[in-house]
Amino acid sequence: MTYHSSTIFAKFSILAFYLRFSTANRAFRLTVYFVMLVTLGYTLPMVFMFLYQCNPIPRIWDRRVEGQCIDLKFVCNITGIMNSLTDFTILVLPIWLLWPLRIPLMRKIGVTLIMMTGGL
């Protein structure tokens, strides 16, 4: 639960940072809000899915308890795919803002690389 909560806050802070630079570009702002919505849309259910993965809940730590659990491997795969897609999107979003700037190409590349360092 804490992993998914921390990833949503980290992604939202980066996206909020992007919103500060996009006051004039409405399409970029809408894209950032869409990425925020997608991130929230898959992260919140995952938080609760990991909490309520078994019915009854004590079956999570004691497999002798009668009940059933969801296929956690499938859920982890979906979570990994969605995290990778939103991470890649967040990584390349600064290119959209920096490409139209009228600065030398090397400086433009440098600024883009600095803004993309979060991908490391």
Secondary structure, DSSP 8 states (H G I E B T S, - for coil): -HHHHHHHHHHHHHHHHHHHT-SS-HHHHHHHHHHHHHHHHHHHHHHHHHHTSEESGGGGT-TTSS-EE--HHHHHHHHHHHHHHHHHHHHHHHHHHHTT--S-HHHHHHHHHHHTGGG-
